[in-house]
Amino acid sequence: MTQLLISVTSIEEAQIALENGADFIDLKDPAQGALGALPLVTISEIVSYVKVVSNSTRKLTSATIGDLPMKPQFIAEQVAQLAKTGVDIIKIGFFDDGENRLSDYESCLSALEPLVKSGLKLIAVLFAEYKYPFSLISSIKNAGFYGVMLDTAIKNGTTFLDYFTEEEFNKFSQNVRAHNLIFGLAGSLAIQHVAKVKEFNPSYMGFRGGVCVGNQRKFKLDSAKITAIRKLL
């Protein structure tokens, strides 16, 4: 069954998400970019709150290190700092500045391997607008990552469905699944996309703007929208 991930910015939003059926509580700041990072103290507070209130039903938390360049040591340091908050899963955006090559991504993966071996669960966030080497998924798996998430870098209402033909996307998703990675889909998704996205059977579906007032990712969460999507999953 596809699970529901809701991105939140505060304890108050985490409460709304949990009360309306979220399986994952994702922590990020929409005002700071596609994968904008919240302050570490805020992340720690939300993580502690979710652990207490979800108790026996134990909901997972995830958080992003932010929209950062692919600089191996810098990314590794940011992941290590974020891990101190106790968040369950750390998301790392594989951004493309127009010059990145497979070797740049692999250098970052190599720098993160020691952290993976220490027990951290990492998810590589890829972006629908970019073209990645087909072998990158294999490299992500070999580095010990927990999963892959497909998102959008530009938040203008387009989704991954606008960047792939169905054949192209099936090839991509099959590649992820063949490596036994958790597979998430997100990026300007709203209730009207749920039925189509479910056909691809992702591990989870992520929402922010589509569950906010006015479908604006920087606005407050709309509990009714979360409930409606939950019923469709």
C-alpha positions in Angstrom: 0.0 0.0 0.0 1.3 3.5 -0.9 1.9 5.5 2.2 1.3 9.2 2.7 4.1 11.7 3.3 3.2 15.3 4.4 5.9 18.0 4.6 5.5 20.3 7.6 7.3 23.3 9.0 6.2 23.2 12.7 4.8 21.1 15.5 1.4 22.6 14.8 1.6 21.3 11.2 2.9 18.0 12.3 -0.1 17.6 14.6 -2.5 18.4 11.7 -0.7 15.9 9.4 -0.8 13.1 12.0 -4.4 13.7 12.9 -5.4 13.4 9.3 -3.6 10.2 8.3 0.0 11.0 7.5 2.4 8.0 7.6 5.6 10.1 7.2 6.2 13.5 8.7 8.7 15.3 6.5 10.4 18.4 7.8 11.4 21.2 5.4 11.1 24.9 4.8 9.2 25.7 1.5 10.4 29.3 1.7 14.0 28.1 1.3 13.8 26.2 -1.9 12.7 22.8 -3.3 14.3 21.1 -0.4 14.7 24.0 2.0 16.0 23.0 5.4 14.5 24.0 8.7 16.7 25.0 11.6 18.2 22.0 13.5 16.5 23.1 16.7 13.1 23.1 15.0 13.7 19.7 13.5 14.7 18.3 16.9 11.5 19.7 18.5 9.3 18.2 15.8 11.0 14.9 15.8 10.6 14.6 19.6 6.9 15.6 19.3 6.2 13.0 16.7 8.0 10.3 18.7 5.8 11.1 21.7 2.4 11.5 20.1 2.7 8.6 17.6 3.9 6.2 20.3 2.8 2.7 19.5 1.8 3.6 15.9 5.4 5.1 15.4 5.3 7.4 12.5 8.6 8.0 10.7 10.2 11.4 10.3 12.4 12.7 7.4 14.2 15.9 6.9 16.3 17.5 4.2 19.8 19.1 4.4 18.7 21.9 2.0 19.4 22.9 -1.5 23.1 22.3 -1.4 25.8 22.0 -4.2 27.2 18.6 -4.8 30.4 19.1 -2.6 31.2 15.7 -0.9 32.7 16.8 2.4 30.2 19.7 2.8 27.2 17.4 2.2 28.6 14.7 4.6 29.1 17.3 7.3 25.5 18.6 6.9 24.1 15.0 7.0 26.1 14.3 10.2 24.8 17.5 11.9 21.2 16.7 10.9 21.5 13.1 12.2 22.0 14.5 15.7 18.4 15.6 15.7 17.2 12.0 15.8 15.3 12.2 12.5 14.7 8.8 11.0 15.5 9.5 7.4 17.7 12.1 5.8 17.0 13.4 2.3 19.8 14.6 0.0 19.0 16.5 -3.2 21.1 15.5 -6.2 21.1 18.9 -7.8 22.5 19.7 -11.3 24.3 23.0 -11.9 24.8 22.1 -15.5 28.3 20.8 -15.0 27.7 17.8 -12.7 28.8 14.4 -14.0 28.3 10.9 -12.7 31.7 11.2 -11.0 30.5 14.2 -9.0 27.5 12.3 -7.7 29.7 9.2 -7.0 32.1 11.4 -5.0 29.3 12.5 -2.8 28.0 9.0 -2.4 31.5 7.8 -1.4 31.7 10.6 1.2 28.4 9.4 2.7 29.1 5.7 2.8 30.7 5.9 6.3 27.5 7.6 7.6 25.4 4.9 6.0 27.5 2.2 7.7 27.0 3.9 11.0 23.2 3.2 10.6 21.8 6.3 9.0 19.0 5.9 6.5 19.5 8.2 3.5 17.3 9.0 0.6 18.6 10.4 -2.7 16.2 13.0 -4.1 16.3 13.2 -7.9 14.5 15.8 -9.9 12.3 15.3 -12.9 13.7 18.3 -14.7 17.3 16.8 -14.8 18.7 14.0 -16.9 20.7 11.6 -14.8 23.0 8.7 -15.9 21.0 5.4 -15.9 23.8 3.9 -13.7 23.3 6.4 -10.9 20.6 4.3 -9.3 23.0 1.4 -9.1 25.6 3.7 -7.5 23.0 4.9 -5.0 22.2 1.3 -4.1 25.9 0.4 -3.8 26.5 3.3 -1.4 23.9 1.7 0.9 21.1 4.3 0.6 17.7 3.5 1.9 15.8 4.8 -1.1 15.2 7.2 -4.0 12.6 9.9 -4.3 11.6 11.7 -7.5 10.7 15.4 -6.9 10.6 18.6 -8.9 13.2 21.3 -8.5 11.0 24.1 -9.8 7.8 24.6 -8.0 5.6 26.0 -10.8 2.7 23.4 -10.7 4.3 20.9 -13.1 4.8 17.4 -11.8 7.1 14.5 -12.8 4.2 13.4 -15.2 5.0 16.5 -17.3 8.7 15.5 -17.8 8.4 11.8 -18.6 6.5 9.7 -21.2 4.8 6.8 -19.5 7.4 4.5 -21.1 10.3 6.6 -19.8 8.9 6.7 -16.3 8.2 2.9 -16.2 11.9 2.4 -17.2 13.0 4.7 -14.4 10.7 3.2 -11.7 11.6 -0.4 -12.7 15.3 0.5 -12.3 14.7 1.8 -8.8 12.7 -1.3 -7.8 15.2 -3.7 -9.3 17.7 -2.3 -6.8 15.2 -2.9 -3.8 15.1 0.8 -2.9 12.3 2.6 -1.1 10.6 4.7 -3.9 8.9 8.0 -3.2 7.1 10.3 -5.6 6.4 14.0 -5.0 6.7 17.4 -6.6 3.6 19.7 -6.9 1.3 16.7 -6.5 -2.4 17.3 -5.6 -5.5 15.3 -5.1 -6.2 15.1 -8.9 -2.9 13.3 -9.4 -3.4 10.6 -6.9 -5.2 8.0 -9.1 -2.5 8.3 -11.8 0.4 8.2 -9.5 -0.9 5.2 -7.6 -0.7 3.2 -10.9 3.1 3.3 -10.5 2.8 1.8 -7.0 5.3 4.0 -5.2 6.3 3.2 -1.6 5.0 6.6 -0.6 3.5 9.8 -2.2 4.7 13.2 -0.9 2.7 16.4 -0.6 3.1 20.0 0.4 1.5 22.6 -1.9 -1.3 20.2 -2.8 -2.4 20.0 0.8 -2.0 23.7 1.6 -4.6 26.5 1.6 -4.9 27.7 -2.0 -2.4 24.9 -3.1 0.4 27.3 -2.2 3.3 25.5 -0.5 4.2 28.5 1.7 0.6 28.7 3.1 -0.8 26.7 6.0 -1.8 23.0 5.8 -5.5 22.3 4.9 -6.6 19.3 7.0 -9.5 18.5 4.7 -7.2 18.0 1.7 -4.9 15.7 3.7 -8.0 13.6 4.7 -9.3 13.5 1.2 -6.0 12.2 -0.2 -5.7 9.7 2.6 -9.0 8.2 1.6 -7.8 7.7 -2.0 -4.6 5.8 -1.1 
